[in-house]
Amino acid sequence: MDFRFTDEEENFRTEVQEFLKQELPPAWDEQFDNESDMGLVAHGDFAKQFNKKIADRGWIALPWPKEYGGMKATVMQQMIYNEEMAYTGAPTGFNMGVAWVGPSLMIYGTPEQKEQFLPRITNLEDTWCTLYSEPGSGSDLASLQTKAIRDGDEWVLNGQKIWTSGAHRSNWGWLAARTDFEAPKHKGLSMFLVPMDAPGITIRPLINMAGMRGFNEVFFEDVRIPANYLVGTENQGWYQLAVALDFERSSIAGSARARRLLEELVQFGRQNTSFVAARPEIRHRLADVGIEIDVAQFLSYRVASLQQAGKIPNYEATIAKMYSSELGQRLARTGMELLGLYGQLHPKSKNAHLKGRMERYYQMSVAETIAGGTSEVMRGVAAIRGLGLPRG
C-alpha cells in the first residue's frame, strides 16, 4: 500500500474541498433536519439542492462508467470524495444504491437491469433500502425465512424484514429471500429488486433510543414482482450478498466523522480549560483516540487500495468496519467524560455544548457496532478468512 496520493488525487481532494466551502454556508446544518431518520436519506430543500449540484458534477457515483452516470474515476477518488463529505457532515445522506446495489448489479445484473436501474441511481431518481435482517435472522443472516416462490412470469414474496434503514423514504428495495426450501441455508437464497410501492408491502416505523426514525419493519403479503427482477443466478444469493456486504464495509466515513468530532472536542477543551482541569487524564484519552482515528483511516485506505487493484476486499473490509465502529464508541465515551453532564443534553437544549452533537453521537455509536454486521460476527469473519483459524 502506497500512503502517498497522486497529484491527480490531491488535486481532486482540493476540488471537493473548494466545492464544500462554496456550497455549505455558515450554519447550513441548522437548515437540515436529520433528526427524523438519522441522516440516512438526504431530504429537505437544502439537501435536495445540494445533492442536485453533486449529481450535475457526476459525483454521485464517481467510479461508475460514464454511460451509467459516473465519471469513470478511480476508487481512490471515490474514497477521497466520501472522506471529505463525511468530514464536513455534508447532507448527502447514505446512498445504498451507490454503496452496494449498483456495484452488485454491475457484477451480477443483466444488461437490461443495468440499463434500467444504474442511471436512475446516479441522477437521484431512485432511493434504495436493503431488505436483509429478519426478527429471527440478524447475525445469522443465512437463516432468513422470507419466501420467494416462482409463479409463471412472477415471483410471489411472503415474510417480514426488520431494521430496514430508510424504507419509508425508498422507492426500491434490495431483497434477500429464500427460493430453495430443501437446500442448506446458505445455498437456497436469491437476490431481488423490489418496488416498495408494490401491493402487499406494509412499512411500520421503529423509533430508536435517540428518538430518531431510521429503521422500519417491512411486511410482505403475497407481493408479486416480475420474474426478471431476480438478480444473478437463482439460489446463489448468499454469495452475491456477501460481496455486497464487502462494499458496505469499505467506507471511510466513520473515521472522517470521528476526526471532525475529535477536533471539536480538542478545541472545546482549549477554550474551556476548567473542563479539562476537572479531568486531567482526558488529555491522554484524546491523544489515544487521535491515534486510533489514524489507524481506522489507514485501514479504510487499505480497503480502497485493494479495490483500486481490482480485488474484492473481504476480511480487510470486515476489520475496517469493526475497528471504525468500535472506535466510535471509545470516542463517544471520551467526549462524555470531557463534557460531563453537559454531554447528555439534547441538541435542542440551550445549554448543550457543541450543538448537542455528543449526545447524538454517543447514542448512535451503540448502533454502529450492530448495523451492517455485529462486532462479534466481524471477529469471526476476520479469524476464519483473515487468519485461517478453524470454525468453532
C-alpha positions as CSV (number, residue, x, y, z in Angstrom):
1,M,0.0,0.0,0.0
2,D,1.3,3.4,-1.0
3,F,0.4,6.1,1.6
4,R,1.0,8.9,-0.9
5,F,-1.7,10.2,-3.1
6,T,-1.0,11.0,-6.7
7,D,-1.1,14.6,-7.9
8,E,-4.4,13.9,-9.7
9,E,-5.9,12.6,-6.5
10,E,-4.6,15.6,-4.4
11,N,-6.0,18.0,-7.0
12,F,-9.4,16.2,-6.8
13,R,-9.4,16.5,-3.0
14,T,-8.8,20.2,-3.3
15,E,-11.6,20.5,-5.8
16,V,-14.0,18.8,-3.4
17,Q,-12.9,20.9,-0.5
18,E,-13.4,24.1,-2.5
19,F,-16.9,22.9,-3.6
20,L,-17.8,22.3,0.0
21,K,-16.6,25.7,1.1
22,Q,-18.7,27.3,-1.6
23,E,-21.8,25.3,-1.2
24,L,-22.0,24.8,2.6
25,P,-22.8,28.3,4.0
26,P,-22.3,29.2,7.7
27,A,-24.8,27.5,9.9
28,W,-26.1,25.4,7.0
29,D,-26.7,22.4,9.2
30,E,-29.4,24.3,11.1
31,Q,-31.4,24.2,7.9
32,F,-31.1,20.4,7.6
33,D,-33.3,18.2,9.7
34,N,-31.6,14.9,10.3
35,E,-33.5,14.1,13.5
36,S,-36.2,12.0,11.9
37,D,-34.2,9.4,10.0
38,M,-30.6,9.6,11.3
39,G,-29.5,11.3,8.1
40,L,-29.8,8.1,6.2
41,V,-31.7,9.8,3.4
42,A,-31.0,13.4,2.3
43,H,-34.2,15.3,2.4
44,G,-35.3,18.9,2.9
45,D,-34.9,21.7,0.3
46,F,-31.3,22.5,1.1
47,A,-30.2,18.8,1.0
48,K,-32.1,18.3,-2.3
49,Q,-30.5,21.3,-3.9
50,F,-27.0,20.3,-2.6
51,N,-27.3,16.8,-4.0
52,K,-28.6,18.0,-7.3
53,K,-25.4,20.0,-7.7
54,I,-23.4,16.9,-6.9
55,A,-25.3,14.9,-9.4
56,D,-24.7,17.6,-12.1
57,R,-21.0,17.2,-11.5
58,G,-21.2,13.4,-11.9
59,W,-20.0,12.9,-8.3
60,I,-22.8,10.7,-7.1
61,A,-21.0,7.5,-8.2
62,L,-17.6,8.6,-9.4
63,P,-16.0,5.3,-10.4
64,W,-19.0,4.1,-12.4
65,P,-18.9,4.1,-16.2
66,K,-20.0,7.3,-17.9
67,E,-22.9,5.6,-19.6
68,Y,-24.4,4.9,-16.2
69,G,-23.9,8.5,-14.9
70,G,-20.4,8.2,-13.4
71,M,-17.1,9.7,-14.3
72,K,-15.0,6.5,-14.6
73,A,-12.9,7.9,-11.7
74,T,-10.6,5.8,-9.7
75,V,-11.6,4.1,-6.5
76,M,-9.2,6.3,-4.6
77,Q,-11.0,9.4,-5.9
78,Q,-14.3,8.0,-4.7
79,M,-12.8,7.3,-1.3
80,I,-11.4,10.9,-1.1
81,Y,-14.9,12.2,-2.0
82,N,-16.5,10.1,0.7
83,E,-13.9,11.2,3.3
84,E,-14.4,14.9,2.6
85,M,-18.2,14.7,2.6
86,A,-18.3,12.8,5.8
87,Y,-15.7,15.1,7.5
88,T,-17.9,18.2,6.8
89,G,-21.1,16.4,7.6
90,A,-22.5,17.3,4.2
91,P,-26.2,16.4,3.8
92,T,-25.6,13.7,1.2
93,G,-27.5,11.0,3.2
94,F,-26.4,7.4,2.9
95,N,-27.0,6.2,-0.7
96,M,-27.3,2.4,-0.6
97,G,-27.9,2.4,-4.4
98,V,-24.4,3.8,-4.8
99,A,-22.8,1.9,-1.9
100,W,-23.7,-1.7,-2.9
101,V,-26.8,-2.1,-5.0
102,G,-25.2,-0.5,-8.1
103,P,-21.8,-2.2,-7.7
104,S,-23.6,-5.6,-7.2
105,L,-25.7,-5.0,-10.3
106,M,-22.6,-4.3,-12.3
107,I,-21.3,-7.7,-11.4
108,Y,-24.4,-9.8,-11.4
109,G,-27.1,-7.9,-13.2
110,T,-28.5,-8.4,-16.7
111,P,-27.8,-5.8,-19.4
112,E,-31.5,-4.8,-19.1
113,Q,-31.2,-4.4,-15.3
114,K,-28.1,-2.3,-15.6
115,E,-29.7,-0.1,-18.3
116,Q,-32.9,0.4,-16.2
117,F,-31.5,1.0,-12.7
118,L,-28.0,2.3,-12.8
119,P,-28.6,5.7,-14.4
120,R,-31.6,6.3,-12.1
121,I,-29.2,5.8,-9.1
122,T,-26.7,8.4,-10.3
123,N,-29.4,11.0,-11.3
124,L,-31.1,10.6,-7.9
125,E,-34.4,9.3,-9.3
126,D,-34.4,6.2,-7.1
127,T,-33.7,5.7,-3.4
128,W,-32.9,2.2,-2.2
129,C,-33.3,0.3,1.1
130,T,-31.8,-3.0,2.0
131,L,-34.0,-5.9,3.0
132,Y,-31.8,-8.4,4.8
133,S,-32.4,-8.8,8.5
134,E,-35.5,-10.5,10.0
135,P,-36.8,-10.9,13.6
136,G,-35.1,-14.3,13.8
137,S,-32.3,-13.7,11.4
138,G,-29.8,-11.0,12.2
139,S,-26.3,-12.1,12.8
140,D,-27.1,-15.5,11.3
141,L,-28.4,-13.9,8.2
142,A,-28.4,-17.1,6.1
143,S,-31.3,-18.4,8.3
144,L,-33.7,-15.9,6.9
145,Q,-37.2,-17.2,6.1
146,T,-38.8,-14.6,3.7
147,K,-40.0,-16.7,0.8
148,A,-39.9,-16.1,-2.9
149,I,-41.9,-18.6,-4.9
150,R,-41.9,-18.6,-8.7
151,D,-45.4,-18.4,-10.2
152,G,-45.2,-18.2,-14.0
153,D,-43.7,-14.9,-15.0
154,E,-43.7,-13.6,-11.5
155,W,-42.2,-14.2,-8.1
156,V,-44.5,-14.1,-5.0
157,L,-43.0,-12.8,-1.8
158,N,-44.1,-13.5,1.7
159,G,-42.3,-12.7,5.0
160,Q,-41.1,-9.9,7.3
161,K,-37.9,-7.8,7.4
162,I,-36.8,-5.7,10.3
163,W,-34.3,-2.8,10.9
164,T,-34.7,-1.7,7.3
165,S,-33.0,1.6,7.1
166,G,-34.8,4.3,5.2
167,A,-37.6,2.0,3.9
168,H,-40.2,4.8,4.5
169,R,-38.3,7.1,2.1
170,S,-37.3,4.5,-0.5
171,N,-38.9,3.5,-3.8
172,W,-36.8,0.4,-4.4
173,G,-35.6,-2.5,-2.1
174,W,-32.6,-4.8,-2.4
175,L,-34.1,-8.1,-1.1
176,A,-32.6,-11.4,0.1
177,A,-35.2,-14.2,0.1
178,R,-35.3,-18.0,0.3
179,T,-36.0,-19.7,-3.0
180,D,-35.0,-23.3,-2.2
181,F,-36.5,-24.6,1.0
182,E,-34.8,-28.0,0.9
183,A,-31.2,-26.8,0.4
184,P,-28.8,-25.9,3.2
185,K,-29.5,-22.4,4.4
186,H,-26.5,-20.8,2.6
187,K,-27.4,-22.4,-0.8
188,G,-31.1,-21.6,-1.0
189,L,-31.1,-17.8,-1.2
190,S,-31.7,-15.4,-4.1
191,M,-31.5,-11.6,-4.5
192,F,-34.3,-9.5,-5.9
193,L,-35.2,-5.9,-6.9
194,V,-38.5,-4.9,-5.3
195,P,-40.6,-1.8,-6.0
196,M,-41.5,-0.6,-2.5
197,D,-45.0,0.6,-3.6
198,A,-45.9,-2.9,-4.8
199,P,-49.3,-4.1,-3.4
200,G,-48.9,-6.2,-0.3
201,I,-46.0,-4.3,1.2
202,T,-46.5,-2.7,4.6
203,I,-43.9,-0.4,6.3
204,R,-44.0,0.3,10.0
205,P,-41.6,2.7,11.9
206,L,-39.2,1.7,14.6
207,I,-38.0,4.6,16.7
208,N,-34.5,4.2,18.2
209,M,-33.3,5.2,21.6
210,A,-32.2,8.6,20.3
211,G,-35.8,9.3,19.2
212,M,-35.0,9.1,15.5
213,R,-36.8,7.2,12.8
214,G,-34.4,5.5,10.5
215,F,-35.4,1.8,11.0
216,N,-38.6,0.1,9.9
217,E,-40.4,-3.2,9.9
218,V,-41.4,-4.3,6.4
219,F,-44.1,-6.9,5.8
220,F,-44.6,-8.8,2.5
221,E,-48.0,-10.4,1.9
222,D,-48.4,-12.1,-1.5
223,V,-46.3,-9.4,-3.1
224,R,-45.8,-10.1,-6.8
225,I,-42.8,-8.9,-8.8
226,P,-41.8,-9.7,-12.4
227,A,-39.5,-12.7,-12.9
228,N,-36.8,-10.6,-14.4
229,Y,-36.3,-8.8,-11.0
230,L,-34.3,-11.7,-9.9
231,V,-30.6,-10.7,-9.8
232,G,-27.9,-13.1,-10.8
233,T,-28.3,-16.9,-10.5
234,E,-31.2,-18.4,-8.6
235,N,-30.1,-19.9,-5.2
236,Q,-26.7,-18.2,-5.4
237,G,-27.9,-15.1,-3.5
238,W,-25.7,-15.7,-0.4
239,Y,-22.5,-15.3,-2.4
240,Q,-23.8,-12.1,-4.1
241,L,-25.0,-10.8,-0.7
242,A,-21.5,-11.4,0.8
243,V,-19.9,-9.3,-2.0
244,A,-22.5,-6.6,-1.4
245,L,-21.6,-6.5,2.3
246,D,-17.9,-6.1,1.4
247,F,-18.9,-3.0,-0.5
248,E,-20.9,-1.8,2.6
249,R,-18.0,-2.3,4.9
250,S,-15.5,-0.3,2.8
251,S,-16.5,3.2,3.9
252,I,-14.1,5.8,5.1
253,A,-16.9,7.9,6.6
254,G,-16.6,6.5,10.1
255,S,-13.1,7.7,10.7
256,A,-13.7,11.0,8.9
257,R,-16.7,11.8,11.2
258,A,-14.7,10.8,14.2
259,R,-11.8,13.1,13.2
260,R,-14.1,16.1,12.9
261,L,-15.7,15.4,16.3
262,L,-12.3,14.9,17.9
263,E,-11.1,18.3,16.6
264,E,-14.2,19.9,18.0
265,L,-13.6,18.3,21.4
266,V,-10.0,19.4,21.4
267,Q,-11.0,23.0,20.5
268,F,-13.6,23.0,23.2
269,G,-11.1,21.8,25.8
270,R,-8.7,24.6,24.8
271,Q,-11.4,27.2,25.1
272,N,-12.9,25.8,28.3
273,T,-9.9,24.8,30.4
274,S,-12.0,24.2,33.5
275,F,-13.5,21.1,31.9
276,V,-10.0,19.7,31.3
277,A,-8.8,20.7,34.7
278,A,-11.6,18.7,36.3
279,R,-10.4,15.6,34.4
280,P,-6.7,16.0,33.6
281,E,-6.4,12.4,32.3
282,I,-8.7,13.4,29.5
283,R,-5.7,14.8,27.6
284,H,-4.3,11.3,27.3
285,R,-7.6,9.8,26.3
286,L,-8.0,12.4,23.5
287,A,-4.4,11.6,22.3
288,D,-5.1,7.9,22.3
289,V,-8.3,8.4,20.3
290,G,-6.5,10.6,17.8
291,I,-4.0,7.7,17.1
292,E,-6.9,5.3,16.8
293,I,-8.6,7.5,14.2
294,D,-5.3,7.4,12.2
295,V,-5.4,3.6,12.4
296,A,-9.0,3.5,11.2
297,Q,-8.3,5.8,8.4
298,F,-5.4,3.7,7.2
299,L,-7.5,0.5,7.4
300,S,-10.0,2.1,5.1
301,Y,-7.2,3.3,2.8
302,R,-6.1,-0.3,2.6
303,V,-9.5,-1.4,1.5
304,A,-9.7,1.2,-1.2
305,S,-6.2,0.3,-2.4
306,L,-7.3,-3.3,-2.8
307,Q,-10.4,-2.2,-4.8
308,Q,-8.2,0.0,-6.9
309,A,-6.1,-3.0,-7.8
310,G,-9.2,-4.8,-9.0
311,K,-9.6,-7.1,-5.9
312,I,-12.7,-7.5,-3.7
313,P,-11.6,-7.0,-0.1
314,N,-13.2,-9.4,2.3
315,Y,-11.6,-9.8,5.7
316,E,-9.8,-6.4,5.2
317,A,-13.2,-4.6,4.8
318,T,-14.5,-6.6,7.8
319,I,-11.6,-5.4,10.0
320,A,-12.0,-1.8,8.8
321,K,-15.7,-1.8,9.6
322,M,-15.3,-3.4,13.1
323,Y,-12.5,-1.1,14.1
324,S,-14.1,2.0,12.9
325,S,-17.4,1.3,14.6
326,E,-15.8,0.4,17.9
327,L,-13.6,3.4,17.7
328,G,-16.8,5.5,17.6
329,Q,-17.8,4.1,21.0
330,R,-14.4,4.9,22.5
331,L,-14.6,8.4,21.1
332,A,-18.1,8.9,22.4
333,R,-17.1,7.8,25.9
334,T,-14.1,10.2,25.8
335,G,-16.3,13.1,24.7
336,M,-18.8,12.3,27.5
337,E,-16.0,12.4,30.1
338,L,-14.8,15.8,28.9
339,L,-18.2,17.4,28.8
340,G,-19.6,15.7,31.9
341,L,-23.4,16.1,32.4
342,Y,-23.5,18.7,29.6
343,G,-22.7,15.9,27.1
344,Q,-26.1,14.4,27.8
345,L,-28.1,17.4,26.7
346,H,-30.3,17.2,23.6
347,P,-29.3,19.3,20.6
348,K,-32.4,21.5,21.2
349,S,-31.3,22.4,24.7
350,K,-30.0,26.0,25.1
351,N,-27.2,24.7,27.4
352,A,-25.9,22.0,25.1
353,H,-22.3,22.3,24.2
354,L,-21.1,21.5,20.6
355,K,-24.8,21.9,19.5
356,G,-25.6,18.6,21.3
357,R,-23.6,16.5,18.9
358,M,-22.1,14.5,21.7
359,E,-25.4,13.3,22.9
360,R,-26.4,12.2,19.3
361,Y,-23.0,10.6,18.6
362,Y,-23.0,8.7,21.9
363,Q,-26.4,7.1,21.3
364,M,-25.8,6.4,17.6
365,S,-22.4,4.8,18.3
366,V,-24.1,1.9,20.0
367,A,-25.9,1.0,16.8
368,E,-22.8,1.3,14.7
369,T,-21.3,-1.9,16.2
370,I,-24.5,-3.8,15.3
371,A,-25.7,-2.4,11.9
372,G,-24.0,-4.0,8.9
373,G,-22.8,-6.9,11.0
374,T,-22.1,-7.1,14.7
375,S,-18.6,-6.9,16.0
376,E,-18.9,-10.5,17.2
377,V,-19.6,-11.6,13.6
378,M,-16.9,-9.4,12.3
379,R,-14.4,-11.0,14.6
380,G,-15.4,-14.4,13.4
381,V,-15.0,-13.4,9.7
382,A,-11.6,-11.9,10.4
383,A,-10.5,-15.0,12.3
384,I,-11.6,-17.5,9.7
385,R,-10.9,-15.7,6.5
386,G,-8.1,-13.5,7.6
387,L,-6.1,-15.7,10.0
388,G,-7.2,-19.0,8.6
389,L,-8.5,-20.3,12.0
390,P,-10.9,-23.2,12.1
391,R,-14.6,-22.7,12.7
392,G,-15.6,-23.0,16.4
